[in-house]
Amino acid sequence: MIFFVVMQRRGPWGLVGLAGLVLASLLLAACASVTSPAKAPMPLLRLSPASLGGSLSLQQQLWVSTRGQEHRFDVVLEADAEAVRLAVLSLGQTAARLAWDGTQLTESKASWWPSAVSGERVLSDLQLMLWPVDAIANVLPPGWTLIQDAPTQRTLRQGQEVVATVRYVSSSVSELDQHREAYRIRVESRPLEGAP
């Protein structure tokens, strides 16, 4: 199983779906990693919830493609200046929950959830997709860069290698290509029903 998150925020494109790799990347990394031992692992981001610069309350549907297979999942995401909260649903059941308050990361998982999936990686992937480029670029380790190539694309590199590309296809659809670990995530997002 693989899970992913998309959030929306106001940006140069208006209200745009921003693909936040959540549990999808973790599961893919755990199950389908092709990372070379000579390459540094993806950096783990720990940006404050407030540095997102807004609040989110969204329902997402996501499709994860890897090795010729595609999986679909549902995610509920809420974020504000105080915390980021995420629930991953599978077949109507909560598979995992994650909360980050800027200091402490808490997570709970169903008994059948893969133990290799790390909340640290979920948070990091989420922030890679949704947080402002400058906030991320300022905390990347030496040799890593994140660049907004165009209004609808950002690219993460280690040296000259393109590690990940994020594309904002429309106001509600985003895609992430994780080149190093060979998977793609497509997310469709809509406001959470009953949200203010």
Secondary structure, 3 states (H helix, E strand, C coil): CCCCEEEEEEECCEEEEEEECCHHHHHHHHHHCCCCCCCCCCCCCCCCHHHHCCCEEEEEEEEEEECCEEEEEEEEEEECCCCEEEEEEECCEEEEEEEECCCCEEEEECCCCCCCCCHHHHHHHHHHHHCCHHHHHCCCCCCEEEEEEECCEEEEEECCEEEEEEEECCCCEEEEEECCCCEEEEEEEEECCCCC
